[in-house]
């Protein structure tokens, strides 16, 4: 039995666009992964309010 090769692609995907999908598909093929999971960040560090 061969182990499943899983990739994680994290980001805010805000807004999601075809470029995200193209990247995930290309990485899947390049690394010979069985599946790529897109994991959405709930609290993107770039958009956090600074507390002063």
C-alpha positions as CSV (number, residue, x, y, z in Angstrom):
1,X,0.0,0.0,0.0
2,X,1.5,3.4,-1.1
3,X,1.1,6.3,1.3
4,X,-1.0,9.2,0.1
5,X,1.1,12.3,-0.8
6,X,-0.7,15.4,0.4
7,X,0.2,19.0,-0.2
8,X,-1.1,22.0,1.8
9,X,-1.4,25.4,0.0
10,X,-2.2,28.1,2.6
11,X,-3.3,31.7,2.1
12,X,-6.1,34.2,2.4
13,X,-7.3,33.7,-1.2
14,X,-9.0,37.0,-0.9
15,X,-10.2,37.2,-3.5
16,X,-9.8,33.6,-4.9
17,X,-8.8,33.6,-8.5
18,X,-7.7,31.1,-11.2
19,X,-4.0,31.9,-10.5
20,X,-4.4,30.1,-7.1
21,X,-5.9,27.0,-8.8
22,X,-3.2,27.0,-11.6
23,X,-0.5,27.2,-8.9
24,X,-2.0,24.3,-6.9
25,X,-2.4,22.1,-10.0
26,X,1.2,22.8,-11.2
27,X,2.7,22.0,-7.8
28,X,0.6,18.9,-7.6
29,X,2.0,17.6,-10.9
30,X,5.6,18.8,-10.2
31,X,5.8,17.1,-6.8
32,X,3.7,14.1,-7.9
33,X,1.1,14.7,-5.1
34,X,-2.1,12.8,-4.9
35,X,-4.0,15.8,-3.6
36,X,-3.5,19.5,-2.7
37,X,-5.6,21.0,0.0
38,X,-6.2,24.8,-0.1
39,X,-6.2,26.0,3.5
40,X,-7.7,29.4,4.0
41,X,-6.1,31.7,6.6
42,X,-8.7,33.0,9.0
43,X,-6.7,36.0,10.3
44,X,-4.2,37.2,7.7
45,X,-1.2,38.9,9.3
46,X,-1.2,41.6,6.6
47,X,-4.6,42.8,7.5
48,X,-4.4,42.8,11.3
49,X,-5.0,46.1,13.0
50,X,-2.1,47.4,14.9
51,X,-2.8,48.0,18.6
52,X,-0.8,50.9,19.9
